[in-house]
Structures are given as C-alpha cells and as structure tokens.
Amino acid sequence: MDFSTLLGIVAAFGLMIMAIMSGSGIMVFVEPQSIMIVAGGTLGALLVHYPFGEVRRAFSVAQKTFFYKEVPPLQLIEQLTEFAGKARKEGLLSLQAMAKQVEDPFLVKGLQMAADGHEPEALEHMMVREIDYIRERHESGAEIFAALGTYAPAIGMVGTLIGLVQMLQSMDDPSTIGPAMAIALLTTFYGSVAANVIFLPMSGKLKTRSQYELLKKELIVEGMNSILAGENPRVMEQKLHAYLQPKDRQSVFQKKKKK
C-alpha cells in the first residue's frame, strides 16, 4: 500500500469537506445531475479518444498508485553482485538455480537466458526490447489519466453552460433559478476536483512509478551484461552505482568487511 497516495487523497478531500462544513451543510454540494454530467461526459469523451481495451488496461494499471511493492535499487545491485560472484565461481549454469530465489519476472528471464547459453547480444536485445514495450504501456496508462484531467474540467464547463441556459430560460420563475445555478456551479466544481485531486495526480504518480521501474530494469540489463562478460563483481557494482545518487551508494563488500 502506498500511504502517500492515500494520505494525499484523504488530506485533500478532508480539508475541502472541513471548509464546506464550516460554512454550510455537505448536502448543498451534492447535486446528482451535475455528477452525471461530469462523470458521463468525461467517460464518454475518453472512450471516443481511446479504444475500450486501452481504457480498461489503464484503470487496472491505476492500482499501482495505491498498491506497489517497492524494491530499493541498492538491494537489486547487491543481488546482481551476488549473482556475478556465483557465475564466476561456478559458471553461468549456476544461475538457473539462483533464478528460483528471484521474484522479478524480468530478472528471472535474464538469468534463465544466461544459463541457457544465449549470446550476450541476443539477451541484451531481448531485454531492451521488453523495456521499450513496458515504457510504451506505462506512458499509455499515464496519458489516459492526463486526458481525464483535461476532459473533466471541460465537461464541467459544459455543465455550467447547460445550467446557465436553463437559468436564463426561466428567469420569469424565481424558484427555478436556484437549482439551475447549482448545476451551473457544481459541475465546474466537480470537474475541477476530479481533475486536480484525482486524475492529474494519478497520472503523475504513474509516471514516477514508471521511471522507478524502468531504472531497475536498466540496472538488470547492465548487470546481466557484466555477468555474461565475466566482470569482477566489484567492478560491476561500481558501474551499477552510477545509476544511483551518491548518497544512496553503499558497497556490499564494505558491509562484509565491517562484519
């Protein structure tokens, strides 16, 4: 569970509800017709823009904003360093057994290909191509939520125009002005809240998750290249540390010396 996402949503909606309750009742801001206009119009515009399959995949990817198992890159580097030492001592075939201890399917595939005797060029080509596909899928998911963040306020403005037209047509009946004005204002409110509290932040979080995941994939590719080249684990570790900020770099060999 990503508590920062949950905390952000709770804080945003919590503070808005507190502000609403301090001035009036919460029911003043509940308008079913406005909700239908914003929700239906935004979803409809999205389905016009993207195929249904992509929209469905994007909402399944959205789970990563709440549920995401984070593996620190330093832990991955230590794991790759261990594999490099194992391969130098016992040969590449020993990586087959090591793959059973790994949870990351991408790393498992790399280890299995190395143990099966694939050429370094073929292994790198396969892994880089998969990274490109992963990047495309992630960009598509983030783009869909960015589109939702664009459509929601626009549909809210459409609802506002609907409410204003209804209000102007019934100026002779003062009792209808209030409901029409409520629709006009609340559709803009709903669209703005949906875009700026949910859709655009979720798009940003998915982009951040994608960058983090792709960094780990690139670490794996670099590590597998070093393993297949038979590099010294110390040298490989130094190369992989280049992907991290200086403050995050910590050598596994220094840890062993301290012990």
Phi and psi restraints in degrees (value plus and minus 20) as a CYANA .aco file:
   2 ASP   PHI    -109.7   -69.7
   2 ASP   PSI      82.7   122.7
   3 PHE   PHI     -91.9   -51.9
   3 PHE   PSI     -43.1    -3.1
   4 SER   PHI     -86.4   -46.4
   4 SER   PSI     -59.7   -19.7
   5 THR   PHI     -84.8   -44.8
   5 THR   PSI     -67.3   -27.3
   6 LEU   PHI     -82.7   -42.7
   6 LEU   PSI     -64.0   -24.0
   7 LEU   PHI     -83.0   -43.0
   7 LEU   PSI     -60.8   -20.8
   8 GLY   PHI     -82.6   -42.6
   8 GLY   PSI     -65.0   -25.0
   9 ILE   PHI     -86.3   -46.3
   9 ILE   PSI     -63.9   -23.9
  10 VAL   PHI     -82.9   -42.9
  10 VAL   PSI     -62.5   -22.5
  11 ALA   PHI     -84.8   -44.8
  11 ALA   PSI     -65.4   -25.4
  12 ALA   PHI     -82.6   -42.6
  12 ALA   PSI     -71.7   -31.7
  13 PHE   PHI     -91.3   -51.3
  13 PHE   PSI     -55.0   -15.0
  14 GLY   PHI     -81.8   -41.8
  14 GLY   PSI     -65.7   -25.7
  15 LEU   PHI     -87.5   -47.5
  15 LEU   PSI     -56.9   -16.9
  16 MET   PHI     -85.6   -45.6
  16 MET   PSI     -62.1   -22.1
  17 ILE   PHI     -84.8   -44.8
  17 ILE   PSI     -59.2   -19.2
  18 MET   PHI     -82.0   -42.0
  18 MET   PSI     -62.0   -22.0
  19 ALA   PHI     -84.6   -44.6
  19 ALA   PSI     -59.5   -19.5
  20 ILE   PHI     -86.1   -46.1
  20 ILE   PSI     -65.2   -25.2
  21 MET   PHI     -87.2   -47.2
  21 MET   PSI     -46.9    -6.9
  22 SER   PHI     -92.6   -52.6
  22 SER   PSI     -39.8     0.2
  23 GLY   PHI    -131.3   -91.3
  23 GLY   PSI     -51.8   -11.8
  24 SER   PHI    -181.0  -141.0
  24 SER   PSI     158.1   198.1
  25 GLY   PHI     -95.0   -55.0
  25 GLY   PSI     136.1   176.1
  26 ILE   PHI     -86.8   -46.8
  26 ILE   PSI     -48.4    -8.4
  27 MET   PHI     -87.8   -47.8
  27 MET   PSI     -39.4     0.6
  28 VAL   PHI     -82.9   -42.9
  28 VAL   PSI     -48.9    -8.9
  29 PHE   PHI    -117.1   -77.1
  29 PHE   PSI      -8.9    31.1
  30 VAL   PHI    -126.1   -86.1
  30 VAL   PSI      93.2   133.2
  31 GLU   PHI    -155.8  -115.8
  31 GLU   PSI      79.0   119.0
  32 PRO   PHI     -74.3   -34.3
  32 PRO   PSI     -59.3   -19.3
  33 GLN   PHI     -84.8   -44.8
  33 GLN   PSI     -58.7   -18.7
  34 SER   PHI     -86.9   -46.9
  34 SER   PSI     -60.0   -20.0
  35 ILE   PHI     -82.3   -42.3
  35 ILE   PSI     -62.0   -22.0
  36 MET   PHI     -85.1   -45.1
  36 MET   PSI     -59.2   -19.2
  37 ILE   PHI     -83.1   -43.1
  37 ILE   PSI     -68.5   -28.5
  38 VAL   PHI     -89.6   -49.6
  38 VAL   PSI     -68.6   -28.6
  39 ALA   PHI     -85.9   -45.9
  39 ALA   PSI     -69.9   -29.9
  40 GLY   PHI     -86.1   -46.1
  40 GLY   PSI     -63.3   -23.3
  41 GLY   PHI     -86.2   -46.2
  41 GLY   PSI     -61.1   -21.1
  42 THR   PHI     -86.1   -46.1
  42 THR   PSI     -66.2   -26.2
  43 LEU   PHI     -83.9   -43.9
  43 LEU   PSI     -60.5   -20.5
  44 GLY   PHI     -82.7   -42.7
  44 GLY   PSI     -64.1   -24.1
  45 ALA   PHI     -82.9   -42.9
  45 ALA   PSI     -57.9   -17.9
  46 LEU   PHI     -84.2   -44.2
  46 LEU   PSI     -61.6   -21.6
  47 LEU   PHI     -90.0   -50.0
  47 LEU   PSI     -47.0    -7.0
  48 VAL   PHI     -89.8   -49.8
  48 VAL   PSI     -58.8   -18.8
  49 HIS   PHI     -94.3   -54.3
  49 HIS   PSI     -63.6   -23.6
  50 TYR   PHI    -141.0  -101.0
  50 TYR   PSI     130.3   170.3
  51 PRO   PHI     -82.7   -42.7
  51 PRO   PSI     133.6   173.6
  52 PHE   PHI     -80.9   -40.9
  52 PHE   PSI     -57.6   -17.6
  53 GLY   PHI     -81.8   -41.8
  53 GLY   PSI     -60.6   -20.6
  54 GLU   PHI     -87.9   -47.9
  54 GLU   PSI     -59.1   -19.1
  55 VAL   PHI     -83.0   -43.0
  55 VAL   PSI     -63.5   -23.5
  56 ARG   PHI     -83.5   -43.5
  56 ARG   PSI     -62.6   -22.6
  57 ARG   PHI     -84.9   -44.9
  57 ARG   PSI     -57.2   -17.2
  58 ALA   PHI     -83.4   -43.4
  58 ALA   PSI     -59.9   -19.9
  59 PHE   PHI     -91.6   -51.6
  59 PHE   PSI     -47.8    -7.8
  60 SER   PHI     -93.8   -53.8
  60 SER   PSI     -55.6   -15.6
  61 VAL   PHI     -86.6   -46.6
  61 VAL   PSI     -48.3    -8.3
  62 ALA   PHI     -79.0   -39.0
  62 ALA   PSI     -40.8    -0.8
  63 GLN   PHI     -80.4   -40.4
  63 GLN   PSI     -44.4    -4.4
  64 LYS   PHI     -87.5   -47.5
  64 LYS   PSI     -38.1     1.9
  65 THR   PHI     -92.8   -52.8
  65 THR   PSI     -40.6    -0.6
  66 PHE   PHI    -129.7   -89.7
  66 PHE   PSI     -59.5   -19.5
  67 PHE   PHI    -139.7   -99.7
  67 PHE   PSI      94.1   134.1
  68 TYR   PHI    -175.8  -135.8
  68 TYR   PSI     102.8   142.8
  69 LYS   PHI    -109.8   -69.8
  69 LYS   PSI      90.5   130.5
  70 GLU   PHI    -113.3   -73.3
  70 GLU   PSI     101.7   141.7
  71 VAL   PHI    -127.1   -87.1
  71 VAL   PSI      96.4   136.4
  72 PRO   PHI     -79.4   -39.4
  72 PRO   PSI     118.2   158.2
  73 PRO   PHI     -76.4   -36.4
  73 PRO   PSI     -54.4   -14.4
  74 LEU   PHI     -82.7   -42.7
  74 LEU   PSI     -57.7   -17.7
  75 GLN   PHI     -84.7   -44.7
  75 GLN   PSI     -58.0   -18.0
  76 LEU   PHI     -86.2   -46.2
  76 LEU   PSI     -59.8   -19.8
  77 ILE   PHI     -83.2   -43.2
  77 ILE   PSI     -62.3   -22.3
  78 GLU   PHI     -82.1   -42.1
  78 GLU   PSI     -58.6   -18.6
  79 GLN   PHI     -86.4   -46.4
  79 GLN   PSI     -64.6   -24.6
  80 LEU   PHI     -85.0   -45.0
  80 LEU   PSI     -56.4   -16.4
  81 THR   PHI     -83.4   -43.4
  81 THR   PSI     -60.0   -20.0
  82 GLU   PHI     -83.3   -43.3
  82 GLU   PSI     -61.7   -21.7
  83 PHE   PHI     -84.7   -44.7
  83 PHE   PSI     -57.4   -17.4
  84 ALA   PHI     -84.0   -44.0
  84 ALA   PSI     -63.3   -23.3
  85 GLY   PHI     -83.8   -43.8
  85 GLY   PSI     -60.4   -20.4
  86 LYS   PHI     -83.8   -43.8
  86 LYS   PSI     -63.6   -23.6
  87 ALA   PHI     -86.3   -46.3
  87 ALA   PSI     -56.5   -16.5
  88 ARG   PHI     -89.3   -49.3
  88 ARG   PSI     -54.1   -14.1
  89 LYS   PHI    -102.4   -62.4
  89 LYS   PSI     -62.6   -22.6
  90 GLU   PHI    -135.6   -95.6
  90 GLU   PSI     -21.6    18.4
  91 GLY   PHI      73.5   113.5
  91 GLY   PSI     143.9   183.9
  92 LEU   PHI     -85.3   -45.3
  92 LEU   PSI     -45.9    -5.9
  93 LEU   PHI     -83.3   -43.3
  93 LEU   PSI     -45.3    -5.3
  94 SER   PHI     -86.7   -46.7
  94 SER   PSI     -37.7     2.3
  95 LEU   PHI     -88.4   -48.4
  95 LEU   PSI     -41.7    -1.7
  96 GLN   PHI     -80.7   -40.7
  96 GLN   PSI     -62.8   -22.8
  97 ALA   PHI     -92.0   -52.0
  97 ALA   PSI     -55.2   -15.2
  98 MET   PHI     -86.9   -46.9
  98 MET   PSI     -48.1    -8.1
  99 ALA   PHI     -83.0   -43.0
  99 ALA   PSI     -45.5    -5.5
 100 LYS   PHI     -89.2   -49.2
 100 LYS   PSI     -37.5     2.5
 101 GLN   PHI    -111.6   -71.6
 101 GLN   PSI     -22.3    17.7
 102 VAL   PHI    -122.3   -82.3
 102 VAL   PSI     119.5   159.5
 103 GLU   PHI    -116.7   -76.7
 103 GLU   PSI     -48.1    -8.1
 104 ASP   PHI     -92.3   -52.3
 104 ASP   PSI      94.2   134.2
 105 PRO   PHI     -79.5   -39.5
 105 PRO   PSI     -53.3   -13.3
 106 PHE   PHI     -84.9   -44.9
 106 PHE   PSI     -64.8   -24.8
 107 LEU   PHI     -88.7   -48.7
 107 LEU   PSI     -59.0   -19.0
 108 VAL   PHI     -78.8   -38.8
 108 VAL   PSI     -64.7   -24.7
 109 LYS   PHI     -81.5   -41.5
 109 LYS   PSI     -62.0   -22.0
 110 GLY   PHI     -83.2   -43.2
 110 GLY   PSI     -63.1   -23.1
 111 LEU   PHI     -84.9   -44.9
 111 LEU   PSI     -61.2   -21.2
 112 GLN   PHI     -86.3   -46.3
 112 GLN   PSI     -60.7   -20.7
 113 MET   PHI     -84.9   -44.9
 113 MET   PSI     -59.6   -19.6
 114 ALA   PHI     -84.9   -44.9
 114 ALA   PSI     -62.5   -22.5
 115 ALA   PHI     -87.0   -47.0
 115 ALA   PSI     -49.2    -9.2
 116 ASP   PHI    -100.4   -60.4
 116 ASP   PSI     -23.8    16.2
 117 GLY   PHI      67.8   107.8
 117 GLY   PSI       1.9    41.9
 118 HIS   PHI     -87.4   -47.4
 118 HIS   PSI     128.2   168.2
 119 GLU   PHI     -86.1   -46.1
 119 GLU   PSI     125.8   165.8
 120 PRO   PHI     -74.9   -34.9
 120 PRO   PSI     -58.2   -18.2
 121 GLU   PHI     -85.6   -45.6
 121 GLU   PSI     -60.8   -20.8
 122 ALA   PHI     -87.3   -47.3
 122 ALA   PSI     -61.1   -21.1
 123 LEU   PHI     -84.6   -44.6
 123 LEU   PSI     -64.9   -24.9
 124 GLU   PHI     -84.3   -44.3
 124 GLU   PSI     -61.4   -21.4
 125 HIS   PHI     -80.3   -40.3
 125 HIS   PSI     -64.4   -24.4
 126 MET   PHI     -83.7   -43.7
 126 MET   PSI     -65.3   -25.3
 127 MET   PHI     -90.4   -50.4
 127 MET   PSI     -58.8   -18.8
 128 VAL   PHI     -86.8   -46.8
 128 VAL   PSI     -59.2   -19.2
 129 ARG   PHI     -83.5   -43.5
 129 ARG   PSI     -60.4   -20.4
 130 GLU   PHI     -85.8   -45.8
 130 GLU   PSI     -57.6   -17.6
 131 ILE   PHI     -80.3   -40.3
 131 ILE   PSI     -61.6   -21.6
 132 ASP   PHI     -82.0   -42.0
 132 ASP   PSI     -61.6   -21.6
 133 TYR   PHI     -85.6   -45.6
 133 TYR   PSI     -61.0   -21.0
 134 ILE   PHI     -81.9   -41.9
 134 ILE   PSI     -63.2   -23.2
 135 ARG   PHI     -81.3   -41.3
 135 ARG   PSI     -62.5   -22.5
 136 GLU   PHI     -83.0   -43.0
 136 GLU   PSI     -62.9   -22.9
 137 ARG   PHI     -84.2   -44.2
 137 ARG   PSI     -63.1   -23.1
 138 HIS   PHI     -85.4   -45.4
 138 HIS   PSI     -62.6   -22.6
 139 GLU   PHI     -83.5   -43.5
 139 GLU   PSI     -57.1   -17.1
 140 SER   PHI     -83.8   -43.8
 140 SER   PSI     -64.0   -24.0
 141 GLY   PHI     -83.6   -43.6
 141 GLY   PSI     -65.5   -25.5
 142 ALA   PHI     -85.6   -45.6
 142 ALA   PSI     -55.7   -15.7
 143 GLU   PHI     -85.9   -45.9
 143 GLU   PSI     -57.2   -17.2
 144 ILE   PHI     -84.5   -44.5
 144 ILE   PSI     -61.5   -21.5
 145 PHE   PHI     -91.3   -51.3
 145 PHE   PSI     -50.7   -10.7
 146 ALA   PHI     -86.3   -46.3
 146 ALA   PSI     -57.0   -17.0
 147 ALA   PHI     -85.1   -45.1
 147 ALA   PSI     -61.0   -21.0
 148 LEU   PHI     -79.3   -39.3
 148 LEU   PSI     -59.2   -19.2
 149 GLY   PHI     -86.5   -46.5
 149 GLY   PSI     -42.9    -2.9
 150 THR   PHI    -104.3   -64.3
 150 THR   PSI     -60.8   -20.8
 151 TYR   PHI     -93.9   -53.9
 151 TYR   PSI     -57.2   -17.2
 152 ALA   PHI     -78.5   -38.5
 152 ALA   PSI     -70.4   -30.4
 153 PRO   PHI     -84.6   -44.6
 153 PRO   PSI     -54.2   -14.2
 154 ALA   PHI     -86.0   -46.0
 154 ALA   PSI     -63.0   -23.0
 155 ILE   PHI     -85.9   -45.9
 155 ILE   PSI     -54.6   -14.6
 156 GLY   PHI     -79.7   -39.7
 156 GLY   PSI     -59.6   -19.6
 157 MET   PHI     -87.4   -47.4
 157 MET   PSI     -55.1   -15.1
 158 VAL   PHI     -81.8   -41.8
 158 VAL   PSI     -64.2   -24.2
 159 GLY   PHI     -81.4   -41.4
 159 GLY   PSI     -56.7   -16.7
 160 THR   PHI     -82.2   -42.2
 160 THR   PSI     -63.3   -23.3
 161 LEU   PHI     -84.1   -44.1
 161 LEU   PSI     -59.2   -19.2
 162 ILE   PHI     -79.8   -39.8
 162 ILE   PSI     -66.1   -26.1
 163 GLY   PHI     -84.1   -44.1
 163 GLY   PSI     -58.2   -18.2
 164 LEU   PHI     -88.5   -48.5
 164 LEU   PSI     -59.0   -19.0
 165 VAL   PHI     -83.5   -43.5
 165 VAL   PSI     -64.1   -24.1
 166 GLN   PHI     -83.0   -43.0
 166 GLN   PSI     -57.4   -17.4
 167 MET   PHI     -87.7   -47.7
 167 MET   PSI     -63.7   -23.7
 168 LEU   PHI     -87.3   -47.3
 168 LEU   PSI     -50.4   -10.4
 169 GLN   PHI     -96.1   -56.1
 169 GLN   PSI     -34.7     5.3
 170 SER   PHI    -143.0  -103.0
 170 SER   PSI      12.5    52.5
 171 MET   PHI     -83.2   -43.2
 171 MET   PSI     -44.0    -4.0
 172 ASP   PHI     -96.1   -56.1
 172 ASP   PSI     -32.8     7.2
 173 ASP   PHI    -137.6   -97.6
 173 ASP   PSI      74.5   114.5
 174 PRO   PHI     -77.9   -37.9
 174 PRO   PSI     -44.9    -4.9
 175 SER   PHI     -89.4   -49.4
 175 SER   PSI     -39.2     0.8
 176 THR   PHI    -115.8   -75.8
 176 THR   PSI     -29.6    10.4
 177 ILE   PHI     -88.0   -48.0
 177 ILE   PSI     -61.2   -21.2
 178 GLY   PHI     -80.6   -40.6
 178 GLY   PSI     -73.2   -33.2
 179 PRO   PHI     -79.5   -39.5
 179 PRO   PSI     -59.9   -19.9
 180 ALA   PHI     -85.5   -45.5
 180 ALA   PSI     -61.3   -21.3
 181 MET   PHI     -86.6   -46.6
 181 MET   PSI     -54.7   -14.7
 182 ALA   PHI     -82.2   -42.2
 182 ALA   PSI     -64.4   -24.4
 183 ILE   PHI     -81.6   -41.6
 183 ILE   PSI     -62.8   -22.8
 184 ALA   PHI     -80.0   -40.0
 184 ALA   PSI     -64.1   -24.1
 185 LEU   PHI    -103.1   -63.1
 185 LEU   PSI     -60.3   -20.3
 186 LEU   PHI     -91.6   -51.6
 186 LEU   PSI     -49.4    -9.4
 187 THR   PHI     -85.3   -45.3
 187 THR   PSI     -59.9   -19.9
 188 THR   PHI     -83.9   -43.9
 188 THR   PSI     -61.0   -21.0
 189 PHE   PHI     -81.9   -41.9
 189 PHE   PSI     -68.7   -28.7
 190 TYR   PHI     -82.2   -42.2
 190 TYR   PSI     -63.7   -23.7
 191 GLY   PHI     -83.2   -43.2
 191 GLY   PSI     -61.3   -21.3
 192 SER   PHI     -87.6   -47.6
 192 SER   PSI     -62.2   -22.2
 193 VAL   PHI     -85.0   -45.0
 193 VAL   PSI     -66.1   -26.1
 194 ALA   PHI     -80.3   -40.3
 194 ALA   PSI     -61.1   -21.1
 195 ALA   PHI     -90.9   -50.9
 195 ALA   PSI     -67.4   -27.4
 196 ASN   PHI    -112.6   -72.6
 196 ASN   PSI     -33.1     6.9
 197 VAL   PHI    -127.3   -87.3
 197 VAL   PSI     -47.2    -7.2
 198 ILE   PHI    -135.2   -95.2
 198 ILE   PSI     -85.3   -45.3
 199 PHE   PHI     -88.1   -48.1
 199 PHE   PSI     -72.9   -32.9
 200 LEU   PHI     -86.5   -46.5
 200 LEU   PSI     -62.9   -22.9
 201 PRO   PHI     -81.3   -41.3
 201 PRO   PSI     -57.0   -17.0
 202 MET   PHI     -86.4   -46.4
 202 MET   PSI     -58.6   -18.6
 203 SER   PHI     -81.1   -41.1
 203 SER   PSI     -64.0   -24.0
 204 GLY   PHI     -83.6   -43.6
 204 GLY   PSI     -60.5   -20.5
 205 LYS   PHI     -85.3   -45.3
 205 LYS   PSI     -59.7   -19.7
 206 LEU   PHI     -84.5   -44.5
 206 LEU   PSI     -57.8   -17.8
 207 LYS   PHI     -85.1   -45.1
 207 LYS   PSI     -60.2   -20.2
 208 THR   PHI     -85.0   -45.0
 208 THR   PSI     -64.2   -24.2
 209 ARG   PHI     -80.0   -40.0
 209 ARG   PSI     -62.2   -22.2
 210 SER   PHI     -82.5   -42.5
 210 SER   PSI     -65.5   -25.5
 211 GLN   PHI     -80.3   -40.3
 211 GLN   PSI     -61.3   -21.3
 212 TYR   PHI     -86.8   -46.8
 212 TYR   PSI     -63.0   -23.0
 213 GLU   PHI     -89.3   -49.3
 213 GLU   PSI     -60.1   -20.1
 214 LEU   PHI     -86.6   -46.6
 214 LEU   PSI     -53.9   -13.9
 215 LEU   PHI     -79.6   -39.6
 215 LEU   PSI     -63.7   -23.7
 216 LYS   PHI     -85.7   -45.7
 216 LYS   PSI     -57.8   -17.8
 217 LYS   PHI     -84.4   -44.4
 217 LYS   PSI     -60.7   -20.7
 218 GLU   PHI     -86.7   -46.7
 218 GLU   PSI     -55.0   -15.0
 219 LEU   PHI     -81.4   -41.4
 219 LEU   PSI     -62.0   -22.0
 220 ILE   PHI     -84.1   -44.1
 220 ILE   PSI     -64.1   -24.1
 221 VAL   PHI     -80.7   -40.7
 221 VAL   PSI     -66.4   -26.4
 222 GLU   PHI     -83.5   -43.5
 222 GLU   PSI     -60.8   -20.8
 223 GLY   PHI     -85.6   -45.6
 223 GLY   PSI     -62.1   -22.1
 224 MET   PHI     -85.9   -45.9
 224 MET   PSI     -57.1   -17.1
 225 ASN   PHI     -80.4   -40.4
 225 ASN   PSI     -62.3   -22.3
 226 SER   PHI     -86.8   -46.8
 226 SER   PSI     -60.1   -20.1
 227 ILE   PHI     -82.9   -42.9
 227 ILE   PSI     -65.7   -25.7
 228 LEU   PHI     -87.6   -47.6
 228 LEU   PSI     -48.2    -8.2
 229 ALA   PHI    -100.9   -60.9
 229 ALA   PSI     -25.8    14.2
 230 GLY   PHI      51.1    91.1
 230 GLY   PSI       9.4    49.4
 231 GLU   PHI     -90.1   -50.1
 231 GLU   PSI     134.1   174.1
 232 ASN   PHI     -82.8   -42.8
 232 ASN   PSI     113.7   153.7
 233 PRO   PHI     -75.3   -35.3
 233 PRO   PSI     -53.0   -13.0
 234 ARG   PHI     -85.4   -45.4
 234 ARG   PSI     -62.3   -22.3
 235 VAL   PHI     -85.0   -45.0
 235 VAL   PSI     -62.9   -22.9
 236 MET   PHI     -81.6   -41.6
 236 MET   PSI     -61.9   -21.9
 237 GLU   PHI     -81.4   -41.4
 237 GLU   PSI     -62.0   -22.0
 238 GLN   PHI     -83.7   -43.7
 238 GLN   PSI     -58.0   -18.0
 239 LYS   PHI     -85.5   -45.5
 239 LYS   PSI     -61.4   -21.4
 240 LEU   PHI     -92.3   -52.3
 240 LEU   PSI     -48.8    -8.8
 241 HIS   PHI     -84.0   -44.0
 241 HIS   PSI     -40.2    -0.2
 242 ALA   PHI     -83.9   -43.9
 242 ALA   PSI     -40.3    -0.3
 243 TYR   PHI    -100.3   -60.3
 243 TYR   PSI     -30.9     9.1
 244 LEU   PHI    -128.0   -88.0
 244 LEU   PSI     139.6   179.6
 245 GLN   PHI     -89.5   -49.5
 245 GLN   PSI     127.2   167.2
 246 PRO   PHI     -72.3   -32.3
 246 PRO   PSI     -57.4   -17.4
 247 LYS   PHI     -88.9   -48.9
 247 LYS   PSI     -38.8     1.2
 248 ASP   PHI    -114.4   -74.4
 248 ASP   PSI     -25.7    14.3
 249 ARG   PHI    -101.3   -61.3
 249 ARG   PSI     108.8   148.8
 250 GLN   PHI    -167.7  -127.7
 250 GLN   PSI     102.3   142.3
 251 SER   PHI    -100.3   -60.3
 251 SER   PSI     114.4   154.4
 252 VAL   PHI     -89.4   -49.4
 252 VAL   PSI     -46.7    -6.7
 253 PHE   PHI     -93.1   -53.1
 253 PHE   PSI     -52.8   -12.8
 254 GLN   PHI     -87.7   -47.7
 254 GLN   PSI     -54.9   -14.9
 255 LYS   PHI     -82.6   -42.6
 255 LYS   PSI     -62.0   -22.0
 256 LYS   PHI     -85.4   -45.4
 256 LYS   PSI     -56.4   -16.4
 257 LYS   PHI     -84.9   -44.9
 257 LYS   PSI     -59.4   -19.4
 258 LYS   PHI     -85.3   -45.3
 258 LYS   PSI     -54.6   -14.6
